[in-house]
């Protein structure tokens, strides 16, 4: 450490508005030099409480401190104490002691009296660690030491050590992850590597530039004589949106060649003809081993890009290049397709940003994971959301993320990330992407092709190209594909007509499939089951469409969703459909939606929720002036709630009332059979086993008479359950075997699980536990998948069978 005769190495002047930030910077510097030599009011409150501070400050800064850091922000000039401090600091500048003052700022404000005349270090996009690194470098230069004297031994959080090779690389405040990519680039830049280097591609903001800079920083000393960084970047994303870079742009191949020539100290090469210039620059490169880092080549026109890659393909031995682009290009280099940051690297990035932005630091682990998931692991978008918190525009991560999902947002960040891609999409690629926007899970190529209106071969070709650009994600076999969520959001904003066209095709195809294979066509449910991933994606389209079509879909799916155990989907669809029905005055269908929601709650043994649904159903049907059938179902659902509450007399009364109402329509019907079954169940639980058996058998007779396979299976299984209650194990086994076959024929998973458990228990009680084990295991598997409360009984039976 360089010795100093002064009391303080570094002194700060700042407002309370930026106290948290300065406190973190001061702590980093104090960790290196000690608190006693960092002039920051928390460490030296006595210095700042002197009554004659206004007279004392000039000496404190000029004679007692090596480096004064002024931290300007919009409130700086309005603060009394900052005014006193600035008078002393401005005195140093007027005395030409500029080297002793480091001007930093937030919000691009100017210090009083310096309008446009001073050089500043902008802190808006720096972490406290990076800001500390800048201060340490300035201190080292003031002391006549190498720039990296204090930073080269610092950890990852401080400014990174620059390579030993002369370079013009931009400062990289921090870098996380990408270890595998760095290793690939290192191999591509080795002296014995084939090809001219590495091409890094991927969507905007994914970290291509940062990876190129970090890879250049890690180049071993002696590998190159010089590193030259050039960028064709036209714009950047700030917390306020996109910003053009103006005169810093190199928009053509020949302007980049001219810039290379200038960096090599041979500006006269720019005067050669365009035909001669590439060869002239190549000759200059042959004389010195150079690493070219060429950034954002996607901004060049296609002819310019072709010319530049032709130039790179002729680089002399000893010269290599790192190129970043949002578009893949065939080139004689290693291709690095950059995807999202992994969670661990993103977690470190968010923690780093949290040290700069207080509200992000206060975010919960769930908030941080949501930030990662919603931004697709895109580091630029993560930083942008953090910037919204830092500017105070939003108080929470969730609120800031809402802007990413808002189609009305002005200067939307997704325009920066994906905006230039629209011009590169072929019609098949647009159609494929539009089809994929409707899905959240990977979908098979044949379904994508169908919805995109393409043959499968054309769809697969488009998917392969989109996959190579990291816009769609294939599975391991490359048979199913999913769209990157942010790409889907962007496409909905920019190509709504294409998304609507594929949505219309999806809705029509799904409707036909549901109506053809739904309702009570149990034997055709496997068709719906196989197609469910993309059928489910059509449900939001139905919910947004006309009510009659939605009600048809909901009715057609009712048995399929119950039988296959998709209770969550059934409940969610029912609730939304009920709301749509009420909004359109369709109280008849609203009542049925409420009833089915209540049935899901019954399956989950939630009496309060069942009772609420029964009340809603009755209210809807009363407004619809419905008949006895609907009144009977509302009363039956009320009885279910009472039964769950173990109010068996009340349940029996409700069931008898429902049965009477159903018999006013027909003496024998499916409704009568199921009402008898419900009545028998309450009687069994109340202990009246003879009455229960009588009603179970009557219900079975009626079900057989009307030809309802589900009701036959239900009543047969319940007779098996009654035999178990009576400990008549042999009879229970016979009935349970019969019921299991019947349940499997209709495919209702909940009944299959129940009959498997009954059969396993009857076998175990007869000393045949080994035979019952597989049935007990199946019951546990089904109830686990369904999330059924009956799982506890199934587990007890499994233990009884030795499982």
C-alpha positions in Angstrom: 0.0 0.0 0.0 1.3 3.5 -0.9 2.1 5.5 2.2 0.2 8.8 2.6 1.0 11.7 4.9 -2.6 12.7 5.0 -5.2 11.5 7.5 -7.7 10.2 4.9 -7.2 8.2 1.8 -10.8 8.9 0.5 -13.4 11.5 1.5 -17.1 11.5 0.4 -19.6 14.3 -0.2 -23.2 13.0 -0.8 -26.8 13.5 0.1 -28.9 11.3 2.4 -30.8 10.2 -0.8 -27.8 8.1 -1.7 -26.6 7.2 1.7 -27.3 3.5 1.3 -25.2 3.3 -1.9 -22.3 5.4 -0.5 -22.4 3.4 2.8 -21.8 0.2 0.8 -18.9 1.8 -1.2 -17.4 3.2 2.0 -17.6 -0.2 3.7 -15.7 -1.9 0.8 -13.0 0.7 0.9 -12.8 0.6 4.7 -12.4 -3.2 4.4 -9.3 -2.6 2.4 -7.8 0.5 4.2 -9.6 0.7 7.5 -12.4 2.9 8.7 -10.1 5.5 10.1 -8.8 6.6 6.7 -12.2 6.7 4.9 -13.9 10.1 5.6 -17.6 9.1 5.7 -19.8 10.6 8.4 -20.7 7.3 10.0 -17.1 6.6 10.7 -16.2 10.2 11.7 -19.3 11.9 13.0 -17.3 14.2 15.2 -15.7 15.7 12.1 -19.1 16.6 10.7 -20.6 18.0 14.0 -18.1 20.8 14.4 -19.8 24.2 14.7 -17.2 25.8 12.4 -17.6 23.1 9.7 -18.0 25.6 6.9 -14.5 27.0 7.7 -13.0 23.6 8.5 -14.1 21.8 5.3 -11.6 23.3 2.9 -8.7 22.1 5.1 -10.4 18.7 5.7 -10.6 18.1 2.0 -7.5 19.8 0.7 -4.9 19.1 3.4 -6.3 16.0 5.0 -7.6 13.8 2.1 -5.9 12.1 -0.8 -9.0 11.9 -3.0 -12.4 13.6 -2.6 -15.4 11.8 -4.2 -18.4 14.1 -4.9 -21.6 12.0 -5.4 -24.0 14.3 -7.3 -27.7 13.5 -7.6 -30.8 15.6 -8.3 -31.1 16.6 -4.6 -27.4 17.5 -4.1 -27.7 21.2 -4.7 -30.8 21.6 -2.5 -29.1 20.3 0.7 -27.5 22.8 3.0 -24.6 20.7 4.1 -23.9 19.6 0.5 -23.7 23.3 -0.4 -21.0 23.8 2.2 -19.1 20.8 1.1 -19.4 21.7 -2.6 -18.0 25.2 -1.9 -14.9 23.5 -0.4 -14.6 21.0 -3.3 -15.1 23.7 -5.9 -12.3 25.6 -4.3 -10.0 22.6 -5.0 -11.0 22.6 -8.7 -10.4 26.4 -9.1 -7.0 25.9 -7.5 -6.3 23.4 -10.4 -6.2 20.4 -8.0 -8.5 18.5 -10.3 -6.7 15.2 -9.7 -7.7 15.3 -6.1 -11.4 15.4 -6.9 -13.4 12.6 -8.5 -16.8 13.7 -9.8 -19.4 11.0 -9.8 -23.2 11.3 -10.4 -26.6 9.7 -10.6 -29.1 10.9 -13.2 -26.6 12.7 -15.3 -26.7 15.9 -13.2 -24.0 18.5 -13.4 -22.3 20.1 -10.4 -22.9 23.8 -9.9 -20.5 25.8 -11.9 -19.4 22.9 -14.1 -22.1 22.7 -16.7 -20.8 20.5 -19.5 -17.2 21.2 -18.5 -16.3 18.2 -16.3 -15.8 14.5 -16.8 -18.0 12.4 -14.6 -18.2 8.7 -13.6 -21.9 7.8 -14.0 -23.1 5.5 -11.2 -26.6 4.7 -12.5 -25.6 1.3 -13.9 -22.8 0.5 -11.4 -23.0 -1.6 -8.3 -21.3 -0.4 -5.1 -18.5 -3.0 -5.8 -17.9 -1.6 -9.3 -18.0 2.0 -8.0 -15.4 1.1 -5.4 -13.2 -0.4 -8.2 -13.4 2.9 -10.1 -12.4 4.9 -7.0 -9.5 2.5 -6.3 -8.2 2.9 -9.9 -8.4 6.7 -9.7 -6.5 6.6 -6.3 -3.8 4.3 -7.8 -3.3 6.7 -10.8 -3.1 9.7 -8.5 -0.3 7.9 -6.5 1.6 7.0 -9.6 0.8 3.3 -9.3 -0.5 1.0 -12.0 -4.2 1.5 -12.6 -5.0 -2.0 -11.3 -2.7 -1.8 -8.3 -5.6 -1.9 -5.8 -8.1 -3.9 -7.8 -6.1 -6.8 -9.2 -6.2 -8.6 -5.9 -9.8 -7.8 -5.2 -12.6 -10.4 -5.4 -15.3 -10.8 -7.9 -17.4 -8.0 -6.6 -14.7 -5.3 -7.2 -13.6 -4.2 -10.6 -12.1 -7.1 -12.5 -8.4 -7.1 -13.3 -7.8 -6.2 -16.9 -5.7 -8.5 -19.1 -2.0 -7.9 -19.2 -2.3 -7.4 -23.0 -2.8 -3.8 -24.3 -6.5 -3.3 -25.0 -9.5 -1.0 -25.3 -12.1 -3.3 -23.7 -15.0 -1.6 -22.0 -15.2 -2.0 -18.3 -17.2 -5.0 -17.1 -18.6 -4.2 -13.6 -19.4 -7.8 -12.8 -19.8 -11.2 -14.4 -21.4 -14.4 -13.3 -21.7 -18.0 -14.6 -21.0 -19.1 -18.2 -18.1 -21.3 -17.2 -18.7 -23.8 -20.0 -18.9 -21.1 -22.6 -15.7 -19.5 -21.4 -13.9 -22.8 -21.7 -15.2 -23.3 -25.3 -14.0 -19.8 -26.2 -10.6 -20.3 -24.6 -10.2 -23.4 -26.7 -11.3 -21.5 -29.9 -8.7 -18.8 -29.2 -5.8 -21.1 -28.5 -2.7 -20.8 -30.7 -3.3 -24.2 -32.3 -7.1 -23.8 -32.8 -8.6 -24.2 -36.2 -10.8 -21.4 -37.5 -10.6 -17.7 -36.7 -12.2 -17.8 -33.3 -15.7 -17.9 -31.8 -19.1 -16.5 -32.9 -21.4 -15.8 -29.9 -25.1 -15.5 -30.9 -28.4 -15.3 -29.1 -31.3 -12.8 -28.4 -30.7 -9.3 -27.2 -29.6 -8.8 -23.6 -28.7 -12.4 -23.1 -25.1 -11.5 -22.2 -23.2 -11.9 -25.5 -21.1 -8.7 -25.1 -20.3 -9.4 -21.5 -19.2 -13.0 -22.3 -16.9 -11.7 -25.1 -15.3 -9.1 -22.9 -14.8 -11.6 -20.0 -13.3 -14.1 -22.4 -10.9 -11.5 -23.7 -10.0 -10.5 -20.1 -9.0 -14.1 -19.5 -6.7 -14.5 -22.5 -3.3 -15.6 -21.2 -0.5 -13.1 -21.3 1.6 -13.4 -24.4 -1.1 -15.0 -26.5 -1.8 -11.7 -28.4 0.1 -8.4 -28.6 -3.1 -6.4 -28.6 -6.9 -6.7 -28.1 -9.1 -4.5 -30.2 -12.7 -4.0 -29.3 -15.2 -2.5 -31.8 -18.9 -2.3 -31.7 -21.6 -1.9 -34.3 -24.2 -1.4 -31.5 -26.8 1.2 -32.4 -28.8 1.4 -29.2 -28.8 0.4 -25.6 -31.4 -0.4 -23.0 -31.6 1.8 -19.9 -34.1 1.9 -17.1 -35.9 4.6 -19.2 -36.0 2.4 -22.3 -34.0 2.3 -25.5 -31.4 5.0 -26.2 -29.7 5.5 -29.5 -25.9 5.7 -29.4 -25.5 8.2 -32.2 -21.9 8.9 -33.3 -20.4 5.9 -31.6 -21.8 3.5 -34.2 -19.8 1.7 -36.8 -22.6 0.8 -39.2 -20.7 -0.7 -42.2 -18.0 -3.2 -42.9 -15.6 -0.6 -44.2 -16.1 1.7 -41.2 -15.2 -1.3 -39.0 -12.1 -2.0 -41.1 -11.1 1.7 -40.8 -11.5 1.5 -37.0 -9.3 -1.6 -36.9 -6.7 0.3 -38.9 -6.8 3.2 -36.5 -6.4 0.9 -33.5 -3.4 -0.7 -35.2 -1.8 2.8 -35.6 -2.2 2.8 -39.4 -5.1 5.3 -40.1 -3.8 5.9 -43.6 -5.2 2.5 -44.6 -8.7 4.1 -44.6 -7.6 6.1 -47.7 -7.2 2.9 -49.8 -10.0 2.0 -52.2 -12.8 -0.3 -50.9 -11.5 -3.1 -53.1 -8.0 -2.8 -51.6 -8.9 -2.1 -48.0 -9.6 -5.6 -46.7 -6.2 -6.8 -48.0 -4.4 -3.8 -46.6 -5.9 -4.4 -43.1 -5.0 -8.1 -43.4 -1.4 -7.2 -44.2 -1.3 -4.9 -41.1 -2.7 -7.7 -38.9 0.0 -10.1 -40.2 2.6 -7.9 -38.6 1.1 -8.1 -35.1 -0.9 -10.8 -33.3 -4.3 -9.3 -32.5 -7.5 -10.4 -30.9 -10.4 -8.6 -32.6 -13.6 -8.4 -30.5 -16.4 -7.3 -32.9 -19.7 -6.7 -31.1 -23.3 -6.6 -32.3 -22.8 -7.4 -36.0 -26.5 -8.0 -36.5 -26.9 -4.3 -37.0 -24.9 -4.4 -40.2 -26.8 -5.0 -43.5 -26.6 -8.5 -45.0 -24.1 -7.5 -47.7 -21.9 -5.8 -45.1 -22.1 -8.8 -42.8 -21.1 -11.1 -45.6 -18.1 -8.9 -46.5 -17.0 -8.8 -42.9 -17.3 -12.6 -42.4 -15.3 -13.0 -45.7 -12.6 -10.8 -44.1 -12.6 -12.9 -40.9 -12.3 -16.1 -42.9 -9.0 -14.8 -44.2 -7.5 -13.7 -40.8 -3.8 -14.5 -40.7 -2.4 -17.1 -38.3 -1.8 -15.5 -34.9 -4.9 -13.3 -35.2 -8.2 -14.4 -33.9 -11.7 -12.8 -33.4 -14.6 -12.9 -31.0 -17.8 -11.9 -32.7 -21.3 -11.3 -31.2 -24.5 -11.2 -33.1 -28.2 -11.9 -32.6 -28.2 -13.9 -35.8 -26.4 -17.1 -36.6 -24.1 -17.1 -39.6 -22.1 -19.8 -41.3 -18.5 -18.9 -40.4 -15.2 -20.7 -39.9 -15.4 -20.4 -36.2 -16.8 -22.1 -33.1 -20.4 -21.2 -32.6 -21.6 -20.4 -29.0 -25.4 -20.2 -28.7 -26.0 -18.3 -25.6 -29.1 -19.1 -23.6 -30.5 -17.9 -20.3 -28.3 -17.6 -17.3 -28.6 -20.6 -15.0 -30.4 -20.0 -11.7 -27.2 -19.9 -9.6 -25.5 -17.3 -11.8 -28.7 -15.3 -11.9 -29.1 -15.5 -8.2 -25.6 -14.0 -7.8 -26.5 -11.3 -10.3 -29.7 -10.4 -8.4 -27.8 -10.3 -5.1 -25.2 -8.0 -6.7 -27.9 -5.7 -8.0 -29.6 -5.9 -4.6 -26.5 -4.2 -3.1 -27.2 -1.2 -5.3 -31.0 -1.1 -5.2 -32.6 -1.3 -1.7 -36.0 -2.5 -2.8 -34.4 -5.4 -4.7 -32.4 -6.2 -1.6 -35.6 -6.4 0.4 -37.2 -8.9 -2.1 -38.0 -12.4 -0.9 -36.5 -15.5 -2.3 -39.8 -16.1 -4.1 -39.6 -12.6 -5.6 -36.1 -13.2 -6.9 -37.1 -16.6 -8.4 -40.1 -14.9 -10.1 -37.7 -12.2 -11.4 -35.6 -15.0 -13.0 -38.5 -16.9 -14.4 -40.5 -14.0 -15.8 -37.4 -12.5 -17.5 -36.5 -15.9 -18.9 -33.1 -15.7 -17.2 -32.2 -12.7 -19.5 -29.5 -10.7 -17.6 -30.3 -7.4 -19.3 -34.0 -7.7 -18.4 -33.1 -8.6 -14.9 -31.0 -5.5 -14.7 -33.8 -3.4 -16.3 -36.4 -4.6 -13.7 -33.9 -3.8 -11.0 -33.5 -0.4 -12.5 -37.2 0.3 -12.3 -37.0 -0.5 -8.5 -33.9 1.7 -8.2 -35.6 4.7 -9.8 -38.5 4.3 -7.4 -41.1 3.7 -10.2 -42.2 0.5 -8.6 -42.1 -0.7 -5.0 -42.1 -4.4 -5.6 -40.6 -6.9 -8.0 -44.1 -8.1 -9.0 -45.2 -4.5 -9.9 -42.0 -4.0 -12.0 -42.5 -7.3 -13.7 -46.0 -6.3 -14.6 -44.6 -3.8 -17.1 -43.0 -6.7 -19.0 -46.5 -8.2 -19.5 -48.1 -4.9 -20.4 -48.9 -4.6 -24.1 -49.5 -0.8 -23.7 -46.1 0.0 -22.3 -44.2 2.7 -24.2 -40.6 2.0 -25.2 -41.1 -1.6 -24.1 -37.9 -3.5 -23.2 -38.9 -6.4 -25.3 -38.6 -4.2 -28.3 -34.9 -3.9 -27.5 -34.4 -7.6 -26.9 -36.4 -9.0 -29.9 -37.4 -6.0 -32.1 -34.9 -6.6 -34.9 -35.9 -10.3 -35.2 -39.2 -9.6 -36.9 -37.6 -8.7 -40.2 -35.7 -11.9 -40.2 -38.6 -14.3 -39.8 -39.7 -16.2 -42.9 -43.5 -16.7 -43.3 -43.3 -20.4 -42.0 -41.2 -19.3 -39.0 -43.8 -16.6 -38.1 -46.6 -19.2 -38.5 -44.8 -21.7 -36.3 -44.0 -19.1 -33.6 -47.6 -17.9 -33.7 -48.9 -21.4 -33.2 -46.5 -22.0 -30.2 -47.6 -18.8 -28.4 -50.7 -20.7 -27.3 -48.8 -23.4 -25.4 -46.9 -23.3 -22.1 -45.6 -26.9 -22.5 -43.6 -28.6 -25.3 -45.9 -29.6 -28.1 -45.4 -32.3 -30.8 -44.3 -31.2 -34.3 -47.4 -32.6 -36.0 -49.7 -30.5 -33.8 -47.5 -27.4 -34.4 -47.6 -28.0 -38.2 -51.4 -28.5 -38.1 -52.0 -25.2 -36.2 -49.5 -23.3 -38.3 -51.2 -24.5 -41.5 -48.0 -26.1 -42.8 -46.9 -29.6 -43.8 -44.8 -31.3 -41.2 -41.6 -31.1 -43.1 -41.9 -27.3 -43.6 -42.8 -26.9 -39.9 -39.8 -29.0 -38.8 -37.4 -26.9 -41.0 -38.7 -23.7 -39.5 -38.4 -25.1 -36.0 -34.8 -26.2 -36.6 -33.9 -22.7 -37.7 -35.7 -21.0 -34.8 -34.1 -23.5 -32.4 -30.6 -22.6 -33.7 -31.4 -19.0 -32.8 -32.5 -19.9 -29.3 -36.1 -18.7 -29.9 -37.7 -22.1 -29.4 -36.6 -24.9 -27.1 -36.6 -28.5 -28.4 -36.8 -31.6 -26.1 -33.9 -34.1 -26.2 -35.3 -36.0 -29.1 -36.2 -32.8 -31.0 -39.8 -34.1 -31.4 -41.5 -31.5 -29.2 -40.9 -27.8 -29.0 -41.8 -24.9 -26.7 -41.4 -21.2 -27.4 -39.3 -19.0 -25.2 -41.9 -17.1 -23.0 -40.6 -13.7 -23.7 -40.6 -14.4 -27.5 -44.3 -15.4 -27.1 -45.1 -12.1 -25.3 -43.3 -10.1 -28.0 -45.0 -11.9 -30.8 -48.5 -11.3 -29.3 -47.6 -7.6 -29.3 -46.1 -7.3 -32.7 -47.9 -10.0 -34.8 -51.4 -10.2 -33.2 -53.0 -11.1 -36.6 -50.8 -14.2 -36.9 -51.4 -15.2 -33.3 -55.2 -14.7 -33.8 -55.1 -16.8 -37.0 -53.5 -19.8 -35.3 -55.7 -19.3 -32.3 -58.8 -19.6 -34.4 -57.4 -22.8 -36.0 -56.6 -24.2 -32.5 -60.1 -23.3 -31.2 -61.9 -25.0 -34.1 -59.8 -28.1 -34.0 -60.1 -28.4 -30.2 -63.9 -27.9 -30.3 -64.4 -30.6 -32.9 -62.2 -33.1 -30.9 -64.0 -32.3 -27.6 -67.5 -32.7 -28.9 -66.6 -35.8 -30.9 -65.0 -37.6 -28.0 -66.5 -36.1 -24.9 -69.8 -36.3 -22.9 -70.3 -39.9 -21.7 -68.3 -41.6 -24.5 -66.1 -43.3 -21.9 -64.4 -45.5 -24.5 -63.1 -42.4 -26.4 -61.6 -40.6 -23.4 -58.1 -41.9 -24.3 -58.3 -39.8 -27.4 -58.9 -36.7 -25.3 -56.3 -37.8 -22.8 -53.6 -38.0 -25.5 -54.5 -34.6 -26.9 -55.0 -32.9 -23.5 -51.8 -30.8 -23.5 -52.9 -28.8 -26.5 -56.7 -29.1 -25.8 -55.9 -27.3 -22.5 -54.2 -24.5 -24.4 -57.5 -23.9 -26.2 -59.5 -23.3 -23.0 -58.5 -19.6 -22.7 -59.8 -19.1 -26.3 -63.2 -20.7 -25.4 -63.4 -18.6 -22.2 -62.8 -15.5 -24.3 -65.4 -16.5 -26.9 -69.2 -16.7 -26.9 -70.9 -18.2 -23.9 -73.0 -20.9 -25.7 -69.9 -22.4 -27.3 -68.1 -22.3 -23.9 -71.0 -24.0 -22.2 -70.9 -26.8 -24.8 -67.2 -27.4 -24.2 -67.6 -27.4 -20.4 -70.5 -29.9 -20.6 -68.7 -32.1 -23.1 -65.5 -32.2 -20.9 -67.3 -32.7 -17.5 -67.1 -36.5 -17.3 -63.7 -36.7 -18.9 -62.2 -34.3 -16.4 -63.8 -36.1 -13.4 -63.0 -39.6 -14.6 -59.3 -38.8 -15.4 -58.8 -37.0 -12.1 -58.2 -33.6 -13.6 -60.0 -32.0 -10.6 -57.9 -28.8 -10.6 -58.7 -28.1 -14.3 -62.3 -29.1 -13.8 -62.7 -26.7 -10.8 -60.9 -23.8 -12.6 -62.8 -24.2 -15.8 -66.1 -24.5 -13.9 -65.5 -21.3 -11.9 -64.6 -19.3 -14.9 -67.5 -20.7 -16.9 -69.9 -19.9 -14.1 -68.7 -16.3 -14.2 -69.2 -16.1 -17.9 -72.7 -17.6 -17.7 -73.7 -15.1 -15.0 -72.3 -12.2 -17.0 -74.4 -13.2 -20.0 -77.6 -13.9 -18.0 -77.3 -17.7 -18.5 -78.4 -18.7 -15.0 -79.4 -22.2 -16.0 -75.8 -23.1 -17.0 -74.4 -21.1 -14.1 -76.3 -23.4 -11.8 -74.7 -26.5 -13.3 -71.3 -24.9 -13.1 -71.7 -24.2 -9.4 -73.0 -27.8 -8.9 -70.0 -29.4 -10.5 -67.6 -27.1 -8.6 -69.4 -28.4 -5.5 -68.8 -32.0 -6.6 -65.0 -31.4 -6.8 -65.1 -30.0 -3.3 -67.0 -33.1 -2.2 -64.3 -35.4 -3.7 -61.8 -33.4 -1.7 -64.1 -33.6 1.4 -64.5 -29.8 1.9 -68.0 -29.4 3.4 -68.0 -25.6 3.7 -67.1 -25.2 0.1 -69.7 -27.7 -1.0 -72.3 -25.9 1.0 -71.4 -22.6 -0.7 -71.6 -24.2 -4.1 -75.0 -25.7 -3.3 -76.3 -22.3 -2.2 -75.0 -20.7 -5.4 -76.5 -23.4 -7.6 -79.9 -23.1 -5.9 -79.8 -19.3 -6.4 -78.9 -19.5 -10.1 -81.6 -22.0 -10.8 -84.2 -20.0 -8.9 -83.4 -17.0 -11.1 -83.6 -19.3 -14.2 -87.0 -20.6 -12.9 -85.6 -24.1 -13.3 -87.7 -27.2 -12.7 -87.7 -30.1 -10.2 -84.6 -31.8 -11.6 -82.4 -28.8 -10.9 -84.0 -28.3 -7.5 -83.3 -32.0 -6.7 -79.6 -31.6 -7.6 -79.2 -28.5 -5.4 -80.9 -30.3 -2.5 -78.7 -33.4 -3.1 -75.5 -31.2 -3.0 -76.7 -29.7 0.2 -77.1 -33.3 1.6 -73.5 -34.0 0.5 -72.2 -31.1 2.6 -74.3 -32.3 5.7 -72.9 -35.8 5.2 -69.3 -34.5 5.2 -70.1 -32.6 8.4 -71.4 -36.0 9.8 -74.9 -34.7 10.1 -76.3 -37.9 8.8 -80.0 -37.3 9.8 -79.9 -34.0 7.9 -78.2 -35.6 4.9 -80.8 -38.4 4.8 -83.6 -35.9 4.9 -82.0 -33.9 2.0 -81.4 -37.0 -0.1 -85.0 -38.1 0.4 -86.2 -34.7 -0.8 -83.9 -34.9 -3.8 -85.1 -38.4 -4.6 -88.8 -37.3 -4.4 -88.1 -34.4 -6.8 -86.3 -36.7 -9.3 -89.2 -39.1 -9.3 -91.6 -36.4 -10.4 -89.9 -36.6 -13.8 -89.5 -40.4 -14.1 -89.8 -43.3 -11.7 -86.7 -44.8 -13.1 -83.8 -42.7 -14.4 -80.1 -42.1 -13.9 -81.0 -39.2 -11.5 -83.1 -41.6 -9.4 -80.3 -44.3 -9.3 -77.7 -41.8 -8.1 -80.1 -40.3 -5.5 -80.7 -43.8 -4.1 -77.0 -44.4 -4.0 -76.4 -41.1 -2.1 -79.3 -42.0 0.4 -77.9 -45.4 1.0 -74.4 -43.9 1.7 -75.7 -41.7 4.4 -77.7 -44.5 5.9 -74.6 -46.8 6.0 -72.6 -44.1 7.8 -75.5 -43.6 10.3 -75.4 -47.3 11.1 -78.6 -48.4 9.4 -77.0 -51.1 7.3 -80.2 -52.9 6.3 -81.8 -49.7 4.9 -78.5 -48.9 3.1 -78.4 -52.3 1.4 -82.0 -52.0 0.3 -81.4 -48.6 -1.4 -78.0 -49.7 -2.9 -79.7 -52.7 -4.5 -82.7 -50.6 -5.7 -80.2 -48.1 -7.1 -78.4 -50.9 -8.9 -81.6 -52.2 -10.3 -82.6 -48.8 -11.7 -79.2 -48.2 -13.1 -79.3 -51.5 -14.9 -82.8 -50.8 -16.2 -81.8 -47.5 -17.7 -78.5 -48.8 -19.0 -76.2 -46.4 -17.1 -72.8 -48.2 -16.8 -71.3 -45.6 -14.4 -74.2 -45.9 -11.9 -74.0 -49.7 -12.1 -70.3 -49.6 -11.3 -70.9 -47.1 -8.5 -73.7 -49.1 -6.8 -71.8 -52.4 -7.2 -68.7 -50.9 -5.6 -70.7 -49.5 -2.7 -72.3 -52.9 -2.0 -68.8 -54.2 -1.7 -68.0 -51.4 0.7 -71.1 -52.4 2.7 -70.0 -56.0 2.8 -66.6 -54.8 4.3 -68.5 -52.9 6.9 -70.3 -56.1 7.8 -67.0 -57.9 7.8 -68.3 -60.3 5.2 -64.9 -60.6 3.5 -65.7 -63.2 0.8 -68.8 -61.4 -0.4 -66.9 -58.1 -0.4 -64.2 -59.7 -2.6 -66.7 -61.0 -5.2 -68.5 -57.6 -5.4 -65.2 -55.6 -5.4 -63.9 -57.7 -8.3 -67.1 -57.1 -10.3 -67.1 -53.4 -9.4 -63.4 -53.0 -10.4 -64.1 -54.5 -13.9 -67.1 -52.2 -14.3 -65.2 -49.1 -13.1 -62.3 -49.9 -15.5 -64.8 -50.1 -18.4 -66.0 -46.6 -17.8 -62.5 -45.3 -16.9 -63.4 -43.3 -13.8 -60.1 -43.1 -11.9 -61.6 -42.3 -8.5 -63.9 -45.4 -8.7 -61.0 -47.6 -9.9 -58.9 -46.5 -6.9 -61.8 -47.1 -4.5 -62.6 -50.6 -5.8 -58.9 -51.5 -5.8 -58.7 -50.6 -2.1 -61.9 -52.6 -1.3 -60.6 -55.6 -3.1 -57.2 -55.4 -1.4 -58.7 -55.1 2.0 -61.1 -58.0 1.5 -58.2 -60.2 0.4 -56.0 -59.1 3.3 -58.8 -59.9 5.8 -59.0 -63.4 4.3 -55.3 -64.0 4.8 -54.5 -63.3 1.1 -52.5 -60.1 1.7 -49.9 -61.0 -1.0 -52.6 -61.2 -3.6 -54.1 -57.9 -2.5 -50.7 -56.0 -2.5 -50.8 -55.0 -6.2 -54.4 -53.7 -5.8 -53.4 -51.7 -2.7 -50.4 -50.2 -4.5 -52.6 -49.2 -7.5 -55.1 -47.6 -5.1 -52.3 -45.5 -3.5 -50.9 -44.5 -6.9 -54.4 -43.3 -8.1 -55.2 -41.4 -5.0 -51.8 -39.8 -4.9 -52.2 -38.6 -8.4 -55.7 -37.3 -7.7 -54.8 -35.6 -4.5 -57.7 -37.4 -2.8 -58.3 -37.5 0.9 -59.0 -41.2 0.5 -55.2 -41.7 0.2 -55.0 -42.2 4.0 -57.4 -45.2 3.9 -55.5 -46.6 0.9 -52.1 -46.3 2.7 -53.6 -48.2 5.7 -54.8 -50.9 3.4 -51.3 -51.0 1.7 -49.7 -51.5 5.2 -52.2 -54.3 5.9 -51.2 -56.0 2.7 -47.5 -55.8 3.7 -46.6 -52.8 1.5 
